[in-house]
Amino acid sequence: MDGRDRLIVALYAQLKAERETRETLEWVIRNGEISRDVLEAIAADPVPVVTSDDIASIEKIIAIDKRRHRQQHNSN
């Protein structure tokens, strides 16, 4: 992976973590579980580590993107 690919993976992991945190917060609010301790735990939730499945998904997306780029370049 080059620098651009690593940046994409890192941004993907950050976005995924933020979505999971937001979903948890929404669940807590819907279920009336809002307390200071719960909010502190959600706010302090660490960003999950990127898994091999995440990397495989990103690599697949990058490969598709590169293929499209080559096809567009070759058709011009």
C-alpha positions in Angstrom: 0.0 0.0 0.0 1.3 3.4 -0.8 0.7 6.6 1.3 -2.6 7.4 -0.4 -4.0 4.0 0.2 -2.9 4.1 3.9 -4.6 7.5 4.2 -7.8 6.1 2.7 -7.8 3.1 5.1 -7.2 5.4 8.1 -10.0 7.8 7.1 -12.3 4.8 6.5 -11.5 3.4 10.0 -12.2 6.9 11.5 -15.5 7.2 9.7 -16.6 3.7 10.8 -15.7 4.4 14.4 -17.6 7.7 14.4 -20.7 6.0 12.9 -20.5 3.3 15.5 -20.3 5.9 18.3 -23.2 7.8 16.8 -25.3 4.7 16.5 -24.6 3.8 20.2 -25.5 7.3 21.3 -28.8 7.1 19.3 -29.6 3.8 20.9 -28.8 5.2 24.4 -31.1 8.1 23.8 -33.9 6.0 22.4 -33.8 3.6 25.3 -33.6 6.2 28.0 -30.2 5.0 29.2 -28.7 8.5 29.3 -26.6 9.0 32.4 -23.3 10.8 33.0 -21.4 7.5 33.2 -22.9 6.3 29.9 -22.2 9.6 28.1 -18.6 9.6 29.4 -18.1 6.0 28.2 -19.4 6.8 24.7 -17.2 10.0 24.5 -14.1 8.1 25.6 -14.7 5.1 23.3 -11.5 4.4 21.5 -11.3 4.2 17.7 -11.4 0.5 16.8 -8.4 -1.0 15.1 -8.7 -1.6 11.4 -9.3 -5.3 10.7 -8.0 -7.4 7.9 -11.6 -7.4 6.5 -11.6 -3.6 6.4 -8.2 -3.6 4.6 -9.5 -6.2 2.1 -12.6 -4.1 1.4 -10.5 -1.0 0.9 -8.0 -2.8 -1.4 -10.9 -4.0 -3.5 -12.4 -0.5 -3.8 -8.9 0.9 -4.7 -8.5 -1.8 -7.4 -11.8 -1.0 -8.9 -11.0 2.7 -8.9 -7.7 2.1 -10.6 -9.3 -0.1 -13.2 -11.9 2.5 -14.0 -9.2 5.2 -14.2 -7.2 3.1 -16.6 -10.3 2.3 -18.7 -11.1 6.0 -18.9 -7.6 6.9 -19.8 -7.4 4.3 -22.5 -10.7 5.3 -24.1 -9.5 8.9 -24.5 
